[in-house]
Amino acid sequence: MNLNRGRLALTALCCVALSVLVACGSKPRGPVPVEDRVAGGNAARQTKAATPQGSAVGGAVSSPISMGGASLPGAENAGKPGYYSVRPGDTLTKIALDHGQAWRDIAKWNGLDNPNVIEVDQVLRVAPPELKVVAAPKPSAAQSQQTAPSVAQASPTAATDGGMAFAWPHPGQVLAGFDEAKNKGLDFAGKAGDPVLAAADGKVVYAGSGLRGYGNLVILKHNNTYLTAYAHNQSLLVKEDQSVVKGQRIAEMGSTDADRVKLHFEIRKQGKPVDPSKYLPSRP
């Protein structure tokens, strides 16, 4: 009798073990799905960079997060004339300087609500939008015997030299001349607080410290062709959107973001650095 009971208990135990094995085998194989920790399943693509104090539009961009193959703003214009694809380390100020534009204009042309937020590979318009040509209305039968009204056709303003005549921004000794690869302008010796003068009539399109390597910087736009830049200043005496005249004191010489007191001066023609010595008058 005891032997039969032992056999029955062993049989029951085997049945329980078999049931457990069957249940375990019914579970799906493979790794456990990773939980989506991004709110709403979407990641924000724009990365806001740190803005240096006193900078209007500073901060380098970072690589965006691509979710679901979404296109970056302006991707359809990549490679077209008048457009620029943002690269790592770019700021709107740097992009504007390299294309001979005011950063506020580029922000406006691209509908940027926050100019400090741009993305790597984002495509920005860096040339003025072309004005649409309005076709002349078709004359009615009653006007067929009269001269059809003429409609002025708008066209973008062509960039010209505009007869620019630059003046020296500082009377000091030239420490370093123009070198397209190493020095994009002229460096002048001087003392802290020396006056920095506008090289020509123009408008202040940037006044701040958001462009790495330039310190306290003033950029003037003179026409659709030329910009001038004045770097490493101790203090700035003008504000953005302010109009200035040739010879006006716009800053005081300093050593911000530099190894010594000096003025770094650039002339940009359509955004490209050119040798200022070829545009400045001979010194007495």
VODRENMI-490854 format. One line per 2 residues: number of its first residue (from 0); for each residue y, x, z of N, C-alpha, C. Coordinates in Angstrom, 1 decimal. Last residue first. Example, Ala and Ser with C-alpha at 12.3 -4.5 7.8 and 13.67 -1.06 7.14 Angstrom:
2
1> -2.2,12.8,7.1,-1.1,13.7,7.1,0.0,12.9,7.9 | -5.7,13.2,7.8,-4.5,12.3,7.8,-3.3,13.2,7.8;
***
This chain:
284
283> 108.4,50.9,-45.3,109.5,51.9,-45.5,109.0,53.2,-45.0 | 105.4,49.6,-46.7,106.2,49.9,-45.5,107.2,50.9,-45.9;
281> 105.0,47.2,-49.3,105.0,48.6,-48.9,105.8,48.8,-47.6 | 103.6,44.0,-48.4,104.6,44.9,-49.1,104.4,46.3,-48.5;
279> 100.2,42.9,-48.8,101.3,43.2,-48.0,102.3,44.1,-48.7 | 98.0,42.8,-50.4,98.8,41.6,-50.4,100.1,41.8,-49.6;
277> 96.4,44.9,-49.9,96.8,44.6,-51.3,97.7,43.5,-51.5 | 95.9,44.9,-47.3,96.8,45.9,-47.7,97.2,45.7,-49.2;
275> 93.9,43.0,-46.9,95.3,42.6,-46.7,96.3,43.6,-47.2 | 91.3,42.3,-49.0,92.0,43.5,-48.3,93.4,43.1,-48.1;
273> 89.7,39.2,-48.0,90.2,40.1,-49.0,91.0,41.2,-48.3 | 87.1,36.9,-47.3,88.0,38.0,-46.8,88.4,38.9,-47.9;
271> 87.0,33.7,-48.6,86.5,35.0,-48.7,87.5,36.0,-48.2 | 88.4,31.2,-48.5,87.4,31.5,-47.5,86.8,32.9,-47.5;
269> 90.3,31.5,-50.4,89.3,30.5,-50.6,88.1,30.8,-49.7 | 91.0,34.4,-48.9,91.3,33.7,-50.2,90.1,32.8,-50.5;
267> 92.3,35.4,-45.9,91.1,34.8,-46.6,91.6,34.1,-47.8 | 93.2,38.2,-44.1,93.7,37.3,-45.2,92.4,36.7,-45.8;
265> 93.3,39.1,-40.7,92.6,38.9,-41.9,93.4,38.0,-42.8 | 93.7,41.4,-38.0,94.4,40.5,-39.0,93.6,40.4,-40.3;
263> 93.6,42.2,-34.7,92.8,42.1,-35.9,93.3,41.0,-36.8 | 95.4,44.2,-32.6,95.5,42.9,-33.4,94.5,43.1,-34.6;
261> 94.5,45.5,-29.4,94.7,45.6,-30.8,94.8,44.2,-31.4 | 93.2,47.1,-26.6,94.3,46.3,-27.1,94.5,46.5,-28.6;
259> 89.6,47.4,-26.8,90.9,47.9,-26.5,92.0,46.9,-27.0 | 87.3,46.1,-27.5,87.2,47.2,-26.6,88.5,47.9,-26.3;
257> 87.4,42.4,-27.3,87.6,43.7,-28.0,87.5,44.8,-27.0 | 87.8,39.9,-26.2,86.6,40.1,-27.0,86.8,41.4,-27.8;
255> 91.2,40.5,-25.8,90.1,39.6,-25.6,89.0,39.8,-26.7 | 93.5,42.1,-25.7,92.2,42.8,-25.9,91.0,41.8,-25.7;
253> 96.6,41.4,-27.4,95.8,41.6,-26.2,94.5,42.3,-26.6 | 99.8,40.2,-28.3,98.7,41.1,-28.5,97.9,41.3,-27.2;
251> 100.6,36.8,-28.5,100.9,38.1,-27.9,99.7,39.0,-27.9 | 101.7,34.6,-31.2,100.8,35.1,-30.1,101.3,36.4,-29.5;
249> 103.7,34.0,-32.9,102.7,33.0,-32.7,101.7,33.4,-31.6 | 106.9,34.3,-34.0,106.0,34.8,-33.0,105.0,33.7,-32.7;
247> 107.6,34.2,-37.5,107.6,33.5,-36.2,106.6,34.1,-35.3 | 107.3,35.3,-40.0,108.0,36.1,-39.0,108.0,35.4,-37.6;
245> 107.3,32.2,-41.7,107.1,33.6,-41.8,107.9,34.4,-40.7 | 106.8,29.4,-39.5,107.5,30.0,-40.6,107.2,31.5,-40.5;
243> 104.6,26.6,-38.8,105.2,27.8,-38.4,105.9,28.4,-39.7 | 103.5,23.5,-37.4,104.0,24.2,-38.6,104.8,25.5,-38.1;
241> 100.6,22.6,-35.6,102.0,23.0,-35.6,102.4,23.8,-36.8 | 97.9,22.1,-35.6,98.8,21.1,-36.3,100.2,21.5,-36.3;
239> 97.5,23.7,-32.4,96.9,23.2,-33.7,97.8,22.1,-34.2 | 100.2,25.8,-31.1,99.1,24.8,-31.0,98.7,24.3,-32.4;
237> 101.2,29.0,-30.0,101.3,27.9,-30.9,100.1,27.0,-30.6 | 100.8,31.3,-28.5,102.1,30.6,-28.4,102.3,29.4,-29.3;
235> 98.2,32.7,-26.6,98.6,32.0,-27.8,99.9,31.2,-27.6 | 97.6,36.0,-25.3,98.0,34.6,-25.1,98.4,34.0,-26.5;
233> 96.3,38.2,-26.3,96.3,38.0,-24.8,96.7,36.6,-24.5 | 94.1,38.2,-29.1,95.4,38.0,-28.5,95.2,37.8,-27.0;
231> 92.1,38.6,-31.0,92.1,39.4,-29.8,93.4,39.3,-29.0 | 93.5,37.9,-34.3,92.5,37.8,-33.3,92.8,38.8,-32.1;
229> 94.5,35.8,-36.8,95.1,36.8,-35.9,94.2,36.8,-34.6 | 94.2,35.0,-40.3,93.7,35.0,-38.9,94.2,36.1,-38.1;
227> 95.2,32.9,-43.0,95.3,34.2,-42.3,94.8,34.0,-40.8 | 94.2,31.5,-46.1,94.3,31.4,-44.7,94.6,32.8,-44.1;
225> 94.9,30.1,-49.4,95.0,31.2,-48.4,95.0,30.7,-46.9 | 94.7,27.8,-51.0,94.0,29.1,-51.4,93.9,30.0,-50.2;
223> 96.2,25.7,-50.4,94.8,25.4,-50.7,94.0,26.7,-51.0 | 98.2,27.4,-47.9,98.1,26.5,-49.1,96.6,26.3,-49.3;
221> 98.0,28.4,-45.3,99.2,28.5,-46.0,99.3,27.6,-47.3 | 96.9,28.1,-42.1,96.6,27.7,-43.4,97.9,27.7,-44.2;
219> 96.0,30.4,-39.5,97.1,29.6,-40.2,96.6,29.3,-41.6 | 94.5,30.7,-36.4,94.3,30.7,-37.9,95.4,29.8,-38.5;
217> 94.2,32.8,-33.6,95.1,31.8,-34.3,94.7,31.9,-35.8 | 92.2,33.4,-30.7,92.4,33.5,-32.2,93.3,32.4,-32.6;
215> 90.8,35.4,-28.3,91.9,34.3,-28.5,92.4,34.4,-29.9 | 87.9,36.7,-29.9,88.7,36.4,-28.7,89.6,35.3,-28.9;
213> 86.1,37.3,-31.9,87.6,37.2,-32.3,88.5,37.0,-31.0 | 83.5,37.1,-31.2,84.0,38.4,-31.8,85.4,38.4,-32.1;
211> 83.0,33.7,-31.8,82.6,34.9,-31.2,83.0,36.2,-31.9 | 85.4,31.3,-31.5,84.7,32.1,-32.5,84.3,33.5,-32.0;
209> 86.9,30.0,-29.6,85.5,29.5,-29.8,84.8,30.3,-30.9 | 89.4,30.0,-28.5,88.6,31.2,-28.3,87.1,30.9,-28.6;
207> 92.4,29.0,-30.4,91.4,28.9,-29.3,90.6,30.1,-29.3 | 93.6,27.2,-32.9,94.1,28.1,-31.8,93.2,27.9,-30.6;
205> 93.8,26.4,-36.3,93.0,26.7,-35.1,93.7,27.6,-34.2 | 95.8,25.8,-38.0,94.6,24.9,-38.1,93.6,25.3,-37.0;
203> 99.2,25.7,-38.3,98.1,26.2,-37.4,96.9,25.2,-37.5 | 100.6,26.3,-41.5,100.2,25.3,-40.4,99.1,25.9,-39.6;
201> 103.2,28.4,-42.8,101.9,27.7,-42.8,101.8,26.7,-41.7 | 104.7,31.3,-44.1,104.9,29.9,-43.7,103.5,29.3,-43.7;
199> 103.2,34.4,-43.1,103.8,33.5,-44.1,103.9,32.2,-43.5 | 102.3,35.8,-40.9,102.5,36.6,-42.1,103.2,35.7,-43.2;
197> 103.7,35.5,-37.7,103.1,34.8,-38.8,103.4,35.6,-40.1 | 103.1,38.2,-35.3,104.0,37.4,-36.2,103.2,36.7,-37.3;
195> 102.9,39.0,-32.0,102.1,38.9,-33.2,102.8,37.8,-34.1 | 104.5,41.3,-29.7,104.5,40.0,-30.5,103.6,40.1,-31.8;
193> 102.7,42.7,-27.0,103.4,42.9,-28.2,103.4,41.6,-29.0 | 100.9,42.3,-24.9,102.1,41.5,-24.9,103.0,41.7,-26.1;
191> 99.7,45.6,-24.9,99.5,44.2,-24.4,100.8,43.5,-24.3 | 100.6,47.4,-27.8,100.6,47.3,-26.3,100.3,45.8,-26.0;
189> 98.7,48.7,-30.6,99.9,48.1,-30.0,99.7,48.1,-28.5 | 97.2,48.9,-33.9,97.4,49.4,-32.5,98.7,48.8,-31.9;
187> 95.4,46.6,-35.9,96.7,47.3,-35.6,96.7,47.7,-34.1 | 93.0,46.3,-38.5,93.2,46.4,-37.0,94.5,47.2,-36.7;
185> 92.4,44.1,-41.2,93.1,45.3,-40.7,93.2,45.2,-39.2 | 89.2,42.8,-42.2,90.7,42.8,-42.2,91.3,44.1,-41.8;
183> 86.5,42.9,-41.7,87.0,41.9,-42.7,88.5,41.8,-42.8 | 84.5,45.5,-41.5,85.8,45.1,-41.0,86.5,44.2,-42.0;
181> 82.0,45.8,-42.7,82.2,46.2,-41.3,83.4,45.6,-40.7 | 82.0,45.0,-45.4,80.7,44.9,-44.6,81.0,45.0,-43.1;
179> 84.5,45.4,-46.4,83.9,44.0,-46.6,82.7,43.9,-45.7 | 87.0,46.8,-44.7,85.7,47.1,-45.2,84.9,45.8,-45.2;
177> 90.4,47.8,-44.2,89.4,46.8,-44.7,88.1,47.4,-45.1 | 91.0,50.2,-41.5,91.2,49.5,-42.7,90.2,48.4,-43.1;
175> 92.2,50.6,-38.2,91.0,50.5,-39.1,91.3,49.7,-40.3 | 94.8,50.9,-37.2,93.6,51.6,-36.6,92.4,51.7,-37.6;
173> 98.0,51.2,-38.3,96.7,50.6,-38.7,95.6,51.5,-38.1 | 100.6,51.0,-35.9,99.7,51.8,-36.7,98.5,51.0,-37.0;
171> 102.8,48.0,-35.8,102.0,49.1,-35.3,101.2,49.9,-36.3 | 104.2,45.7,-36.5,104.6,47.0,-37.0,103.8,48.2,-36.6;
169> 102.4,42.8,-37.7,102.8,43.7,-36.6,103.2,45.1,-37.1 | 102.1,41.4,-40.0,102.1,40.6,-38.7,102.4,41.5,-37.5;
167> 104.1,41.8,-42.9,103.2,42.4,-41.9,103.3,41.7,-40.6 | 104.0,38.9,-45.1,104.7,40.0,-44.4,103.8,40.6,-43.4;
165> 103.2,37.7,-48.5,102.9,37.9,-47.1,103.8,39.0,-46.4 | 103.8,35.4,-50.6,104.4,36.7,-50.3,104.2,36.9,-48.8;
163> 102.2,33.4,-53.2,102.3,33.8,-51.8,102.9,35.2,-51.6 | 102.1,31.7,-55.5,103.2,32.7,-55.3,103.3,33.2,-53.9;
161> 99.8,30.2,-55.6,101.0,29.6,-55.1,102.1,30.6,-54.8 | 97.2,30.4,-56.4,97.8,31.5,-55.5,99.1,31.0,-54.9;
159> 95.6,27.2,-56.1,96.3,28.2,-56.8,96.8,29.3,-55.8 | 93.3,24.6,-56.5,93.7,25.8,-55.6,94.3,26.8,-56.5;
157> 94.2,21.4,-57.5,93.6,22.7,-57.8,94.2,23.7,-56.9 | 93.5,18.3,-56.0,94.5,19.4,-56.2,93.8,20.7,-56.5;
155> 91.7,15.9,-58.0,91.8,16.8,-56.8,92.9,17.9,-57.1 | 93.5,13.2,-59.5,92.6,14.3,-59.6,92.8,15.2,-58.4;
153> 94.1,10.0,-60.7,94.1,10.9,-59.6,93.1,12.0,-59.9 | 95.9,8.7,-63.3,94.5,9.1,-62.9,94.6,10.2,-61.9;
151> 97.9,5.9,-63.6,97.9,7.3,-63.2,96.5,7.6,-62.7 | 97.7,3.8,-66.2,97.3,4.0,-64.8,97.2,5.4,-64.6;
149> 99.8,1.8,-68.3,99.1,3.1,-68.0,98.9,3.2,-66.5 | 99.2,-1.3,-70.0,99.8,-0.5,-68.8,99.0,0.8,-68.6;
147> 99.4,-1.4,-73.5,98.6,-1.5,-72.3,99.2,-0.7,-71.2 | 102.1,-2.9,-75.2,101.5,-1.6,-74.8,100.7,-1.8,-73.5;
145> 101.2,-6.0,-76.8,102.1,-5.1,-76.0,101.3,-3.8,-75.7 | 99.5,-7.6,-77.9,100.5,-7.1,-78.8,101.4,-6.1,-78.1;
143> 97.9,-8.4,-75.8,97.3,-7.6,-76.9,98.3,-6.9,-77.8 | 98.6,-10.1,-73.9,99.2,-8.8,-73.8,98.7,-7.9,-75.0;
141> 97.1,-12.3,-74.3,98.5,-12.5,-74.4,99.2,-11.1,-74.4 | 94.5,-11.4,-73.8,94.9,-11.7,-75.2,96.4,-11.8,-75.4;
139> 94.9,-8.6,-71.5,94.5,-10.0,-71.9,95.0,-10.2,-73.3 | 93.6,-5.3,-71.2,94.7,-6.2,-71.5,94.2,-7.6,-71.9;
137> 91.7,-4.0,-68.6,91.7,-4.4,-70.0,92.7,-5.5,-70.2 | 93.1,-1.6,-66.4,92.6,-2.9,-66.6,92.7,-3.3,-68.1;
135> 91.9,1.8,-66.3,93.0,0.9,-66.6,92.5,-0.5,-66.9 | 90.0,3.0,-63.5,90.2,2.7,-64.9,91.3,1.7,-65.1;
133> 90.7,5.6,-61.2,90.7,4.1,-61.4,91.0,3.8,-62.9 | 88.7,8.1,-60.0,89.6,7.7,-61.1,89.5,6.2,-61.3;
131> 88.6,9.2,-56.6,88.0,8.4,-57.7,89.1,8.0,-58.7 | 88.9,12.5,-55.6,89.5,11.2,-55.7,88.9,10.4,-56.9;
129> 86.5,14.5,-54.0,87.2,14.2,-55.2,87.7,12.7,-55.2 | 87.0,15.9,-50.8,86.3,14.9,-51.6,87.2,14.6,-52.9;
127> 87.4,19.4,-50.3,88.0,18.1,-50.3,87.3,17.1,-51.2 | 84.5,21.0,-49.1,85.6,21.0,-50.0,86.1,19.6,-50.0;
125> 82.3,20.8,-47.5,83.3,21.9,-47.1,84.4,22.0,-48.1 | 80.0,18.7,-46.1,81.0,18.8,-47.2,82.1,19.8,-46.7;
123> 76.9,19.9,-44.8,78.3,19.5,-44.6,79.1,19.6,-45.9 | 73.7,19.3,-43.8,74.5,19.6,-45.0,75.9,19.0,-44.8;
121> 71.7,20.9,-41.4,72.6,19.7,-41.7,73.5,20.2,-42.9 | 70.4,23.2,-40.7,70.0,22.6,-42.0,70.8,21.3,-42.3;
119> 71.1,22.7,-37.3,70.6,23.6,-38.3,70.1,22.8,-39.5 | 73.8,20.4,-36.6,72.4,20.8,-36.6,72.1,21.9,-37.7;
117> 76.5,19.9,-34.2,76.0,20.0,-35.6,74.6,20.6,-35.5 | 78.8,19.1,-32.1,77.4,18.8,-32.3,77.1,18.8,-33.8;
115> 81.5,19.4,-31.9,80.7,20.4,-31.2,79.2,20.2,-31.5 | 82.7,17.2,-33.0,82.6,18.4,-33.9,81.8,19.5,-33.2;
113> 81.6,14.1,-32.9,81.8,15.2,-32.0,81.6,16.5,-32.8 | 81.7,12.6,-35.2,82.3,12.0,-34.0,82.6,13.1,-33.0;
111> 82.2,13.4,-38.5,81.6,13.9,-37.2,82.4,13.4,-36.0 | 82.6,12.8,-41.2,82.4,11.7,-40.2,81.8,12.2,-38.9;
109> 83.1,14.7,-43.0,81.7,14.4,-42.7,81.5,13.4,-41.6 | 85.9,14.8,-43.2,85.1,14.6,-44.4,83.7,14.2,-44.2;
107> 86.4,15.4,-40.4,86.8,14.1,-41.0,86.0,13.8,-42.3 | 85.5,18.1,-40.2,85.0,17.0,-39.3,85.2,15.6,-39.9;
105> 87.1,19.3,-42.1,85.6,19.2,-42.4,85.0,18.1,-41.5 | 89.6,18.9,-40.9,89.3,18.3,-42.2,87.8,18.2,-42.4;
103> 89.2,20.5,-38.6,89.5,19.1,-38.4,89.2,18.3,-39.8 | 89.1,23.1,-39.6,87.9,22.4,-39.0,88.0,20.9,-38.9;
101> 90.4,23.7,-42.8,90.7,23.4,-41.4,89.5,22.7,-40.8 | 89.1,26.3,-45.0,89.5,24.9,-44.6,89.8,24.8,-43.1;
99> 87.7,28.5,-46.1,89.2,28.3,-46.3,89.7,26.9,-46.0 | 85.2,29.0,-45.4,85.4,28.2,-46.6,86.9,27.8,-46.9;
97> 85.2,30.4,-43.1,84.4,31.0,-44.3,84.6,30.2,-45.6 | 86.5,28.6,-41.4,87.1,29.9,-41.8,86.5,30.5,-43.0;
95> 84.5,26.6,-41.2,85.9,26.3,-41.8,86.5,27.6,-42.3 | 82.5,27.9,-39.9,82.2,27.3,-41.2,83.6,27.1,-41.9;
93> 83.8,28.6,-37.5,83.3,29.6,-38.4,83.1,29.1,-39.8 | 84.2,26.0,-36.5,85.3,26.9,-36.7,84.9,28.0,-37.7;
91> 81.6,25.0,-36.2,82.5,24.3,-37.2,83.7,25.2,-37.5 | 79.3,27.7,-36.1,80.1,26.7,-35.4,81.0,26.1,-36.5;
89> 76.0,29.0,-36.3,77.2,28.5,-36.9,78.0,27.6,-35.9 | 73.5,29.7,-35.3,74.7,30.4,-34.8,76.0,29.9,-35.4;
87> 71.6,28.8,-38.2,71.6,29.1,-36.8,72.8,30.0,-36.4 | 73.6,27.0,-40.6,72.6,28.0,-40.3,72.7,28.2,-38.8;
85> 74.1,24.1,-42.7,74.3,24.8,-41.4,73.2,25.8,-41.1 | 74.9,24.2,-46.0,73.8,23.9,-45.1,74.0,24.8,-43.8;
83> 77.6,22.8,-47.7,77.1,23.9,-47.0,76.0,23.5,-46.0 | 79.3,21.9,-50.8,78.5,21.6,-49.6,77.9,22.8,-49.0;
81> 80.5,22.7,-53.2,81.3,22.0,-52.2,80.6,21.6,-50.9 | 77.6,22.1,-55.3,78.9,22.8,-55.0,79.8,22.0,-54.1;
79> 74.5,21.6,-53.6,75.5,21.2,-54.5,76.8,21.9,-54.2 | 72.6,22.3,-51.7,72.7,23.1,-52.8,73.8,22.7,-53.8;
77> 72.2,19.0,-50.5,71.9,20.4,-50.3,71.9,21.2,-51.6 | 72.6,16.3,-50.5,73.6,17.1,-51.1,73.3,18.6,-51.0;
75> 70.7,15.1,-49.0,70.7,14.8,-50.5,71.7,15.7,-51.2 | 71.3,15.6,-46.4,70.3,16.4,-47.0,70.3,16.2,-48.5;
73> 73.2,14.3,-44.8,73.7,15.0,-46.0,72.6,15.8,-46.7 | 71.4,14.7,-41.7,72.6,14.2,-42.4,73.0,15.0,-43.6;
71> 67.8,15.1,-42.3,69.1,15.5,-41.7,70.2,14.9,-42.4 | 65.2,12.7,-42.4,66.1,13.6,-43.1,67.3,13.9,-42.2;
69> 62.2,12.5,-40.6,63.5,12.0,-40.8,64.4,13.1,-41.4 | 59.5,13.0,-40.0,60.0,13.3,-41.3,61.4,12.8,-41.6;
67> 58.9,12.3,-37.4,58.6,11.4,-38.4,59.2,11.7,-39.8 | 61.4,14.4,-36.2,60.4,13.4,-35.8,60.2,12.5,-37.0;
65> 62.4,17.6,-35.5,62.1,16.7,-36.6,61.1,15.7,-36.1 | 65.0,18.9,-33.7,63.6,18.4,-33.5,63.4,17.4,-34.7;
63> 66.9,21.7,-34.9,66.7,20.3,-34.5,65.3,20.0,-34.4 | 68.0,24.8,-33.4,67.1,24.1,-34.4,66.9,22.7,-34.0;
61> 71.5,24.7,-32.5,70.1,25.1,-32.3,69.3,24.3,-33.3 | 74.8,26.2,-33.0,73.8,25.1,-33.1,72.4,25.6,-32.8;
59> 77.2,27.5,-30.7,76.2,27.7,-31.8,75.3,26.5,-31.8 | 80.5,26.8,-29.9,79.1,26.5,-29.6,78.2,26.7,-30.8;
57> 83.6,25.0,-30.3,82.8,26.2,-30.2,81.4,25.8,-30.0 | 86.3,23.8,-31.0,85.0,23.5,-31.6,84.2,24.8,-31.5;
55> 88.3,24.7,-29.2,88.3,23.3,-29.7,87.0,22.9,-30.3 | 88.0,26.4,-26.1,87.6,26.3,-27.5,87.7,24.9,-28.0;
53> 88.4,26.7,-23.5,89.5,26.9,-24.3,89.2,26.8,-25.8 | 85.2,27.9,-22.8,86.4,27.3,-22.3,87.6,27.7,-23.2;
51> 82.6,27.2,-25.3,83.4,28.2,-24.5,84.7,27.5,-24.0 | 80.2,24.8,-25.0,81.5,25.1,-25.6,82.3,26.0,-24.7;
49> 76.8,24.8,-25.8,77.8,25.1,-24.8,79.1,25.4,-25.5 | 75.7,22.2,-28.1,75.8,23.6,-27.6,76.9,23.7,-26.6;
47> 73.5,19.6,-28.5,74.9,20.0,-28.1,74.9,21.3,-27.5 | 71.6,18.7,-31.1,71.6,19.6,-29.9,73.0,20.0,-29.6;
45> 70.0,15.9,-32.6,71.2,16.7,-32.4,71.2,17.5,-31.1 | 67.7,14.4,-32.4,67.7,15.6,-33.3,68.9,16.5,-33.0;
43> 65.9,13.0,-29.8,67.2,13.2,-30.4,67.2,14.4,-31.2 | 62.7,11.5,-30.6,63.5,12.6,-30.0,64.8,12.7,-30.6;
41> 61.0,8.5,-29.8,61.8,9.2,-30.7,62.6,10.3,-30.0 | 59.7,7.0,-28.0,58.9,7.6,-29.0,59.7,8.4,-30.0;
39> 61.1,5.9,-25.9,61.1,5.2,-27.2,60.3,5.8,-28.3 | 61.4,9.1,-24.6,61.8,7.7,-24.5,61.8,7.1,-25.8;
37> 58.6,11.2,-24.8,60.0,11.0,-25.3,60.3,9.5,-25.2 | 56.0,11.5,-24.1,56.9,11.6,-23.0,58.4,11.4,-23.5;
35> 53.1,10.2,-25.0,54.4,10.4,-25.6,55.4,10.4,-24.5 | 50.1,11.8,-23.9,51.1,10.8,-23.7,52.4,11.1,-24.3;
33> 47.5,12.6,-26.0,48.6,13.1,-25.2,49.6,12.0,-25.1 | 44.1,11.4,-25.7,45.4,11.4,-26.4,46.5,11.8,-25.4;
31> 41.5,13.6,-24.9,42.3,12.5,-24.5,43.6,12.5,-25.1 | 39.3,14.7,-27.6,40.3,14.9,-26.5,41.0,13.6,-26.1;
29> 35.9,13.3,-28.0,37.1,13.8,-28.4,38.1,14.0,-27.3 | 34.1,10.1,-27.9,34.2,11.5,-27.8,35.6,12.0,-28.2;
27> 34.0,7.1,-25.9,34.4,7.8,-27.1,34.5,9.3,-26.9 | 31.0,6.1,-24.1,32.4,6.4,-24.1,32.8,7.2,-25.4;
25> 28.3,5.7,-24.0,29.1,4.7,-24.8,30.5,5.0,-24.9 | 27.1,7.5,-22.3,27.1,7.8,-23.8,27.9,6.8,-24.6;
23> 27.4,6.3,-19.9,28.2,7.5,-20.2,28.2,7.7,-21.7 | 25.5,4.2,-20.1,26.9,3.9,-20.0,27.8,5.1,-20.3;
21> 23.1,5.7,-20.3,23.5,4.9,-21.4,25.0,4.5,-21.3 | 23.1,6.9,-17.8,23.1,7.8,-19.0,23.6,6.9,-20.2;
19> 22.8,4.7,-16.1,24.0,5.6,-16.0,24.2,6.4,-17.3 | 20.3,3.8,-16.9,21.4,2.9,-17.1,22.7,3.7,-17.0;
17> 18.6,5.9,-16.0,18.7,5.6,-17.4,19.9,4.7,-17.7 | 19.0,5.6,-13.2,19.4,6.8,-13.9,19.6,6.6,-15.4;
15> 17.7,3.1,-12.8,19.2,3.3,-12.5,19.7,4.5,-13.2 | 15.1,3.7,-13.6,15.9,2.7,-14.3,17.4,2.9,-14.1;
13> 14.4,5.6,-11.6,14.4,6.0,-13.0,15.3,5.0,-13.8 | 14.4,3.9,-9.4,15.3,5.0,-9.4,15.5,5.5,-10.9;
11> 12.2,2.2,-9.9,13.6,1.7,-9.8,14.6,2.8,-10.0 | 10.1,4.1,-9.8,10.4,3.4,-11.1,11.8,2.8,-11.1;
9> 10.2,4.8,-7.1,10.4,5.8,-8.2,10.8,5.2,-9.5 | 9.5,2.4,-6.0,10.8,3.0,-5.7,11.2,4.0,-6.7;
7> 6.9,2.0,-6.9,7.9,1.0,-7.3,9.3,1.6,-7.1 | 5.6,4.2,-5.7,5.7,4.1,-7.1,6.7,3.2,-7.6;
5> 5.8,3.5,-3.0,6.5,4.7,-3.5,6.6,4.7,-5.0 | 4.2,1.2,-2.9,5.7,1.1,-2.6,6.4,2.3,-3.2;
3> 1.8,2.4,-3.4,2.3,1.4,-4.4,3.8,1.3,-4.2 | 1.4,3.8,-1.1,1.5,4.5,-2.4,2.1,3.6,-3.4;
1> 1.2,1.9,0.9,2.4,2.8,0.9,2.6,3.5,-0.4 | -1.2,0.8,0.0,0.0,0.0,0.0,1.3,0.9,0.0;
***
